[in-house]
Amino acid sequence: MSRGEEMASALAKTIKAILETGNSERDVIDKFAAALHQLGMVKEAALIFTAASTLWGEPSDVDQIAAWFEAQAVKERELLDSGDCNSPVTTQERWLVYKASAQSVRDRVWQKKP
């Protein structure tokens, strides 16, 4: 059995197991993409996540996490601009951390291999 056939067989077993769980269609797609990612098919997994998000018209988990960090950065900026905070220096630093975190989530930094 070739490497491609082995991967196809593993994916087929994974899909069958996922479908038997009785979860929603979105859960099945997300689990399938996660299985692809675990098999080292990172680009394919990203395509599946993006396609599912487009199909259901909802943001992916990555987009939702990045949006949360962006919202936190906006709150920090508002606090910084209001002058109501005790230490503008730490607020500025936290704002920068949230902005950087949002960007790293969008770039999927945690998934990149060293």
HURA-V172384 format. One line per field, one symbol per residue. ss: DSSP state (H for helix, E for strand, - for the rest). burial: # if it has 16 or more other C-alpha atoms within 10 Angstrom, else .. Layout:
ss=???
burial=???
//
This chain:
ss=--HHHHHHHHHHHHHHHHHH----HHHHHHHHHHHHHH---HHHHHHHHHHHHHHH----HHHHHHHHHHHHHHHHHHHHHH-----HHHHHHHHHHHHHHHHHHH--HHH---
burial=..........#..##..##........##########....#..##.##..##......#....###.##.##..##.##.......#..##.##..######.#.........
//
